[in-house]
Amino acid sequence: MFDFRQLANYICYVALVAMYTRSNAPLCCIHFESK
């Protein structure tokens, strides 16, 4: 069984980089890290 939190963090990181390259986007990873 894989770690869902690690997977979600990776997906969030990739999405964050992709959105950041387009324009300044809010940090979605903060929601995962705060919890």
N, C-alpha and C positions, 0 to 999 in steps of 0.2 A: 504494500500500500504506500503510495507516494505522499509526500508532505504537501497538503493543499495550500498551506500558508506560503510555503516556498514557491510553489507554482504560481500562486496569485501575485506574489511579489515580483516574480520574473516577468509575468505578463504585464503587470503595471509598469515595470521599468521600461519594457520595450515600447509600450503604448506612450509612456511619458516622453521617451526620446523621439518617437515618431511625431508626436504632437508638438514637441518643443522645436523641432526642425521647421515645422510649418509656421507656428506662431507661439507667443507666450501663453501656455496653458496652465491651469491650476494644478498643483501637485496632488495627484490622486493617492499616491503612496502614503500620504500623511494619515489617511483614514485607516489603512492597514496597520501602520506603525503605532498609532495612538491606542488601538485596541490590543 
